[in-house]
């Protein structure tokens, strides 16, 4: 019985090692991004200078990260759909869902120079961070789940 347990442990360790070895990051060009990601960068960040583009290949998925010279950053999934946009200059409001923007404006969280600094698209909904360090979480139906002030 001890031999079977030891064999299982060794097999798990070998499998973990193989999976880890297949994961890798590499620097690529904008032209090597999926077409959807290239279109997004060209449409919303055409005036920004790209500093670095990375491809993160995991065993079962590929992600991309584009970093601009001003510090802005976009994370894309393997299909080229944005997952997270982070910009101290302000995220383009046209990528923020209308329901979220309407909530922020209606409840007077926007205005007086306050901008959306970061937006994340998640399976469970949306996270938005404003330049005044307020954070909001919305579910898929754009119902507010949480407000946090740093």
Secondary structure as UniProt FT lines:
FT   HELIX           2..22
FT   STRAND          24..28
FT   HELIX           30..32
FT   HELIX           35..44
FT   TURN            46..47
FT   STRAND          50..57
FT   STRAND          62..68
FT   TURN            69..70
FT   STRAND          73..76
FT   TURN            78..79
FT   STRAND          82..86
FT   TURN            88..89
FT   HELIX           93..95
FT   HELIX           98..106
FT   TURN            107..108
FT   TURN            112..113
FT   STRAND          116..122
FT   TURN            123..124
FT   STRAND          125..130
FT   TURN            131..132
FT   STRAND          134..139
FT   TURN            140..141
FT   STRAND          144..149
//
